[in-house]
Amino acid sequence: METPVWLNKANIKITLDARPLLASGIHPLEQVIKESASLAAGEIYEIITPFPPMPMIEKMVAAGFDYFSEQQGIEFHTCFVKK
């Protein structure tokens, strides 16, 4: 998947490293939905996970976000941009 033109690191307003949450059995979906609601159009929410967060991607796309996800080493960095 090619990096989208909207993915500008300067527009990342929130970054959540969800690995500790997931390791303790907490799913970050509700937190991501709540926090991303404060974003303006074009602003980006980044989440770092040990796997592709497919259910989260589906919910965020349904809520009006575009996304880009890529593997960096053993981590997945997924960015959601508010349309």
TADA-V747086 format. One line per field, one symbol per residue. ss: DSSP state (H for helix, E for strand, C for the rest). phi: phi as a letter, one per 40 degrees, with the letter a starting at -180 (. if undefined). burial: # if it has 24 or more other ideal C-beta (glycine too) atoms within 12 Angstrom, else .. Layout:
ss = ???
phi = ???
burial = ???
This chain:
ss = CCCCCCCCHHHEEEEEECHHHHHCCCCCHHHHHHHHCCCCCCCEEEEEECCCCHHHHHHHHHCCEEEEEEEECCEEEEEEEEC
phi = .ccccccbdccccbbbccdcccccgcccdcccccccccccdgcbbbbbbcaccdccddccccchbcaabacbgcbbbbbbbcc
burial = ......#....#.#.#.#.........##..##.##..#...#######...#..##..#....#####......#######.
